[in-house]
Amino acid sequence: MKYPNSINKTYKKTVINYKNRGMDLESMINDACSYYLENDIAIIYKKPTPIGIVEVDYKNKAVIKKAYFKEPSTLDYNGIYKGKYVEFDAKECHSKTSFPIKNIHEHQLKHLRRIINHGGICFLVISMNDNYYLFKGEDLLEFLAKEERKSIPFKVIDTKGYKLDYNYSTGIDYIKGIDIAYKELINFENTKVEN
Amino acid sequence: MKYPNSINKTYKKTVINYKNRGMDLESMINDACSYYLENDIAIIYKKPTPIGIVEVDYKNKAVIKKAYFKEPSTLDYNGIYKGKYVEFDAKECHSKTSFPIKNIHEHQLKHLRRIINHGGICFLVISMNDNYYLFKGEDLLEFLAKEERKSIPFKVIDTKGYKLDYNYSTGIDYIKGIDIAYKELINFENTKVEN
């Protein structure tokens, strides 16, 4: 987490800076990934940001001199939990009433559908109205198939989504969310993990 | 595949350009990934190269002005096949007699061990002596545990490894290799993973 200009941490915590909330959600998920890794619970990493490299100065320790950000075609995080393939994305929602579908790129939606068809666990972590939700890819696809709306009402997210706990040491505990949201998939397998 | 200076393709194919072989192996694997994706066989992507961004010009369409390549701590490719988590790396070996262990970063080795312990399919695709091999992570760890040598003799790779087919339309067919190398894991869903 970033505390610019040496702002006191305790004070900073009480100030909700909406401009940086996207950053914060990612940090809180990254904290969880580190926690799971250190405690051998799951191996889930954020994929590096896709970048198109235009110019590299090989004479100078291969410093990249020109590059640009590319649009992601997959979701940001993926890895393995209890033998299962897991992939998800973190989405910050500033509206209090509904989550705009356009927050999810067309390519990402196609990818999400594929992952589910191949038996993977695929979802969004949505930050909305000061809560964090695990919103299953299956529920997202069902909503898109039935509704013509371009946004998901908060009520749907709050009802269908699984509320995630946050605390300072573990970050946003999305694995606990997986255990509940996908309990049949997780429990019925004989994928015995021994460490 | 790259054919610089408009060299005739047929001619070029007979010339082994060792300098570009790393690139070629990657291209041939990327071709396979595209083929599997298009035919809905597996969803496996090359992760973007990890890059540390130093300077971005936000005034100019967010062009990256300074960045550097970071050392990877995971393997290059990951995804899902028949519901299973798959991760691997492509390694070009120029020596005809042995594969140097130092080709695999310390972090990558640690990561490979973790993935296997969590029930994932994890291996190397090694290009050596004009052949392509799927070399299982389990066999790599077994070799490292028993031997103090800093390289794996070609004989071990040729014996323990699974030879992979290459053809122009499918690239290096590593999924066929997975079907053979991990047939128990792939065929019996409820198989316990033992290392």
Interface residues (C-beta under 8 A of the other chain):
Chain A: L37 D40 A42 I43 Y45 K47 P48 T49 P50 I51 K61 A62 V63 I64 K65 K66 A67 Y68 F69 K70 T74 N78 G79 I80 Y81 K82 G83 K84 Y85 H111 R114 I115 N117 H118 G119 G120 E189 N190 T191 K192 V193 E194 N195
Chain B: L37 D40 A42 I43 Y45 K47 P48 T49 P50 I51 K61 A62 V63 I64 K65 K66 A67 Y68 F69 T74 N78 G79 I80 Y81 K82 G83 K84 Y85 H111 R114 I115 N117 H118 G119 G120 E189 N190 T191 K192 V193
